[in-house]
Amino acid sequence: MSASKGFRAVLGGALLLLLLSVFAPGVATAQTYDPLLEIRIAEALAEDDHDGALALIEAALAASEDRRLFEDLLARKAEILEAAGRHAQAGSALEDMGAAIIEREGETAPELIPVLERIADAYEAVGAIDNAVSALSRLLEILDALDLEERGAAVVARLQAMADATPAVAAQVDAAVGGYEAALEDERSGPFGADPDTGFTEVKIFYATDRARTGDTDPSNFYGGERGTLELGTATVSIPPRHVPGKIERPKIWLLEFREDPAKHVILKSVTPGDSDAVYAEMRDDLARNEGDSAFVFVHGFNVPFNEAAQRTAQMAYDMNFRGVPILYSWPSRGSLLSYISDTAVVNLSGRRLTLFLEDVVRKSGAKRIHLIAHSMGNRALTDALELYALRHEGEPPAFDQVLFTAPDLDAGLFAEMAKTIKTTAQRMTLYASNKDWALAVSRKLHGDAARAGQGGDKIIHADIFDSVDMTSIGDDMLAHSYYANNPSALTDILSLFWRDAPPQDRCGMVRAEGEYGEYWQYSPEACGDTNALLSTLSVLNRASIVNLPEARAFLNRFIMPATADPEDRSRLETALARLFKD
C-alpha cells in the first residue's frame, strides 16, 4: 500500500468512527440531542417567548449526557438572557459554563478566557462590580498561566477603570493587579525567562564530558560514544511555551512531526566547548547574577547520547526553577540498547575522571551547596568517584549536600558497602528505587540474578546511612527508564531535598514501610494532591529562602494571597503548604 493510500485509509477509518459516534444507536449524544431543538428555540424567540425558549434549553440540559452539548446549551442560554436584558442571570449561566469547561479541560483552559470576559460584561451591566472584578481577577490568573501578557495589560486597565469608578472595589482590584504584576516580575527576574519574540525559553547548562568529538558541528551530534579526553563547556537547550513538567517534548511521527520545532519541542540548540578556567569563571558569574549559591551535577545512565543528557539536565533545572548552576557530566555511553556491555566497559574509567571534575567543582565553581544526581549505570561512575573522593578527604566536612542515587544499576551488596565509605562526603544520601524498572530487570538477568541496588519493593536494600525510597507507585516508564525526572511529583521530592534537606518523614507523599531488610519509605504522590501546583509553589518558596511553615504562611499572606483573595483559592494554597511541610 502506498503512503498516500495508507493515509487515506486511516483518514477514512477516522471519518467512519466519527459518523458512527453521531448516528449509531446507543451513543449518548444521539440519545440526548434533539436536532430540531434549535428550530423550536428560534420559533419561541420569534414569538418573543424568551421564557419558552429557556424552558426548552433547561429540559435539554437536564437530559444531556454529553459535556460539549451541555456547554453549548449553557452558551445559548446566556445569549438569550443577554438579549433579554437579564444580565445577572446571564452571568450565572456563564459561570455554570465556566465550571463545565474547568471540569473538562482544567482551571487554566484557554476556552475560559472569552467566558470570563462575558461574565464580567454581564455583571458590570447590572452594577454588580464586585462580581465583575472577581471574574477579571480569575482571567488574569489564566492569562499569566498561559503567558498572554499583552491581553493581561488590557484586563489590568479595565480593572483599574472599575476601581476609579467604584472606590468600594479598589482594594479587591489592587490585590488582583498586584498579584498579577508580582507574578510577571517574578517570571522576568527568574533564571529562566521566556524570549518575548519567540515564546520559548533557553536554558544554559554547563557540562563536562570524556566523550570524543565526532567532527560534526550539529549540536545533536557534536559528541559521540567513543572515549575522549575530559572537556568542559556550555550548552543551551530550548523549552517550549507549553512544556509539561517532567517531560521532554520531542517530534512525534504519528502527529506528522518530522522536524524539531522550538515552539513545541525541547531542543539542544548549541554546544560550546571552553577553556576550563573560563568555564568555572562563567559558573561563578552566573551564580552571582542569579543570586544563587547552589549547583547540581547530573550523571546520566545507560543508553543515553550527549544531546539527550543535555536535554534532561535542562528540563530538570527548568522544572525546578533552579536558581543555581545546572551541570551535566556525560560519559561515553553509545546510546544504544545493544551496547550494554560496551557501556559497562567505559563507565568505570569515567568514574576516575568524574572524581577529578568534582574536586574542581568544589574548589572553583563558587557554589556553596552542591547536589549530585546519578541515574542507572551512571551510579557506577558516581560511586567510584565518591569513594575515591572520600579516601582523599578523610576527616573533612561533607563537600556535597544532597546525593541522589536514582535507579542505580549496581550490585546491591556492593552499593551498601561502598555507601559506608561515601557517607562522609554528603549531608544526606537518598536511594530512589522501583520494582517496575525494565532496565534493572534486564541488568539483573545479565548479572546472574544478583539483586540490583535500584530495585524496589519489600526487598529494597536498607542501611541507616541512606534513605531508601520506593518510587514504584509513579510507574515503570518502560524503555525511557527515567522515572526520577519524568514525573513532576518525583521532581517535587527532589526539590524538597535541595530546598531544606528534609528527612523522608517531613516530605509530602512519604509512607513508612517495613521490608525484608529493614525500614524504607514508599512514595505515594496521590497524597500530595496536584503535584504540578506543588512543584510551582515549592520553587517560589525556595527562591524566597522559606524553610518552615510559619514563614511560608507569612510569605503567602504578604506577597501571594492577600486577605481579600477568594477563600477557596486561599484554602487550596494553605492545603498545599501543609502538605509540603507535612503539617
Secondary structure, DSSP 8 states (H G I E B T S, - for coil): --HHHHHHHHHHHHHHHHHHHHHSTT-HHHHH--TTHHHHHHHHHHTT-HHHHHHHHHHHHHH---HHHHHHHHHHHHHHHHHTT-HHHHHHHHHHHHHHHHHHH-TT-TTHHHHHHHHHHHHHHTT-HHHHHHHHHHHHHHHHHTT-HHHHHHHHHHHHHHHHH-GGGHHHHHHHHHHHHHHHHHHHHSS----TTT--EEEEEEEEEEEEE-S--SGGGSEEEEEEEEEEEEEEEEE-TT--TT------GGGT--S--TTTS-EEEEEEEE-HHHHHHHHHHHHHHTT--EEEEEE--TT--HHHHHHHHHHHHHHTT--EEEEEEE------GGGHHHHHHHHHHHHHHHHHHHHHHHHHS--SEEEEEEETTHHHHHHHHHHHHHHHTTTS--SEEEEEEES--SBHHHHHHHHHHHGGGEEEEEEEE-TT-HHHHHHHHHTTT--BTT--GGG---BTTBEEEE-GGG---GGG--HHHHSHHHHHHHHHHHHH---GGGSTTEEEEEETTEEEEEE-GGGG--HHHHHHHHHHHHHTT--SHHHHHHHIIIIIS-TTS-HHHHHHHHHHHHHHTT-
